[in-house]
Amino acid sequence: MVNGKRTLIIIPALNESGSIADVVGEVRGELPGVDVLVVDDGSTDRTAAVAVAAGARVAKLPYNLGVGGAMRLGYRYARDNDYDVAIQIDADGQHDPRYVPKLVDLLDDNDLVIGARFAGEGDYNVRGPRRWAMVMLSAVLSKVARTKLTDTTSGFRAANRRVIDMFATWYPAEYLGDTVETLVHTARRGYRIQQVPVAMRKRMAGTPSHSPARAMIYLGRAFAVLTLALIRR
């Protein structure tokens, strides 16, 4: 339980054997009343075995579907097992589980809550084309959702039972679909979206893939995904 709500932590993971034990251990230490489900997204390393040893429940996909495919399975598990709240936390350790109760608190009056960088807490910084894309996405999606959103690509999210049911049957697997398209879809169906400021941390393990070329590709893809999301119904 978190704030009286039966809560499931969903952690999508791809080749995160170096960090998953610490992430699961921290979640269980900070939130002893919650269940933890690691969705192994076709990893080729020992992610699943390490997660089980750390005390998590594990669902293992036979091949890589991407974050969207992994989260769709997680939401189906949450729906089928009658959870009140589902929280997405990344497997690299950037999301601090101590913020989870704040996200859950806002679900009393909202349906989907985002743990947002760039909202006044922490010193997480992104520059160049990736930052331009984030600013553009946030400006457009704030209008769609009719509330100020500063971090629409954040993977730190809390969903109530109504949104769990929706995501269990509809959740895009395409690039950025799990962030951008889900927000457009959720807002257009009248669900209330809100954000809470959080501080993000550095990865516990692994190396993020950032370069000028990748950043420009990210910008172009972000425009394409947003355009498609706004066109689709």
N, C-alpha and C positions, 0 to 999 in steps of 0.2 A: 504493500500500500504506500502511496505518496499522497498526503493530504486527503486521506480517506478514499482514494480512488485506486482500484486494482490496476497496476501499471506494468507494462512490458517494455523493456529496453531492447531495441532492435539494432544490431551492429552488422552492417554489410561489410564483408571483408574479402579482399583479394590479395593473396600472398603477403599477409601481415603477421607472419609467425614471430617477427621480432618485437612486435608491440602488443599483440592481442592479449597476452597473459596479463600485462600491466593494466591494460584498459579494463578488462573484465574484473580484475582484482580491485581496481579503484572504484568501479561502479558498485560492486558488491559491498565494499567497505563504507562508501558514502551513503548508499541506498540499500540497506540490508533487507528491506521489505519488498523489493521488486524482483521480477524474473528477468533473466538476461538470455536473449536469443541471438546467437551469432549465425548469420547466413553466409556460409562459405561459397563465394561466387566463382566456383571452378578453380580454386587455388591449386598450384602445382607444388607448393611447399607444405609444411606441417601445420598450417593455420588451424584446421579443424581439430586435430589432435591436441594442440596446445590449448585451444579454447575449452575443450572438454576437461582437460586436466586443471584448468583454472576455475572450473565450476559453472561454465555456461552450458545451456542447451544449444545444440548445433543442428542446423539444417544445411545439408551439403548439396549444392547444385552440381550436376554432372559436367557442365561446361560454363564458361563465362557468359553471363547475360548482361552485365553492367549493373550499376547501382539501382537503376529502375527495376530491373527484373528481380534483383535480390530483395528490394524493399516490397515489391508486390507480394512475394512469398511471405515476408515478415508480417505484412498487414493481414494476409489471409490467416496466418497462424493466430494473430491477435483477435480477429473476428471469430474464428472457430472455437477459440478458448475463452471467449466472453470477457476480454479485458476492457476496462473503461478508458484507458489511455495507452497510446503507443508513442514511444519516444525514439527518434532516430539519433544515434550517436556514431560518429566515425571511428574506424578501427585504428587510426594513426595516433590517437591521443590528444588531438587538438581541442576536443570538446571537454569541458570541465563538468563532471556530473553534479557538482555542488549547485549548479544553476537549475537543475531539473525541477526542484520544487517551485521555483519562480515561474517556469514555463507552465507547470501544471496548475498553479494558482490562477493564471489568466484564462484557463479553459473553463472557468466558471461562467465567463461572459463571452467566450470566443470558441471557435471550432478548430482552428489551426493556429499555433503559436510558433514563431521563428526566434531562435536565439541569434541575435544580430550583432555582427561586428559593425564598426563605423557608426555606432549609436551612442557613443559617449563613455564607453567603458573599455579599458585595456588600451594597448598601443599597437594592435595588429595593423600592418600597413601593406597596401598593394599599390603598385605604380604602373605607369605605362598603359598599353592597350587593354590589359586585363582590368585595370581600374576604370578605364573609360567604358568598357562593356558593362561593368557592375553599376556604374552611375546611370547609364542609359537604361538598363533593365529596371533599376529601382524607380526611376522617374516614370516610366510607362506603367509598370505594375502597381505603383502607388495609386495611379489614377483608376486603374481597373479595379483594384481592391477597395478604393475609397478610404485609404488610410496610409499614413507615411510608412514606407518600407525602405530601409537603407541597405539591406543585405539579402537580396532575393535569391542568391545562389548558395546561401548557407544550408548545410546539411544537418544542422542541429534543430530539430523540429519536434513538436508535440501535437498529437491529433486526438480529438475526442472520439467517442463511439460512432457518431454519425459519419465523420470523415474516415475512420477506420473502415466502416462498411463500404463507403464509396471507393476508397483506394484498393480494397481487397478485390474488387471486380474491374476497376479501371485504374491503371497506373502505367504511364509510358516508359518504355525501356530505352528510347532514343537519347542521344547526347543532350544533356541539360534538360531533358524532358522531366526528370525527377524533381527539378527545382522550378524552372520557369513555367513549363506547361501545366504542372500541377497547381501552381498559384492561379493561373488564368482560369483553369477549369473550376477550381474551388470557388473563386470569387464570383464567377458568372452564374453559379448555382445558388448564390445567396448565402453562402457560409461566411462567417465572420473570421477575418484574419487579423492578427496582431503580432507585434514583435516585442521582445524584451532585450535590453542591452546585455551582452555577455563579453567576457574577455576570452579571446582564443589564444592557444598556446602553440609552440613549435611541435612538429612531429616527434614522437618518441623514437621512431626508427625509420629507416628508409630515406630516400632522397627525392624531394619534389622535382618534377620535370618542368623547369621554367627556362625559357630562352626568348629573345626577341621574336624569332620566327614563330614559335609556339604561341606567344602572346597575340600576334597578329591573326593567327589561325583561330584562336579562341574568340577574338573580337568578331571575325567574320561569321563564325558558327553561332555566336550569341545573337547576332542580327537575324540570321536565318531561322533559328529556333523561335525567337520571339514573333517573327512574322507568321510562321506556320501556326503557332499557338493562338494568335489573334484571329487567324482565318478559320481555324477549326471550330466546330461547335460540339 
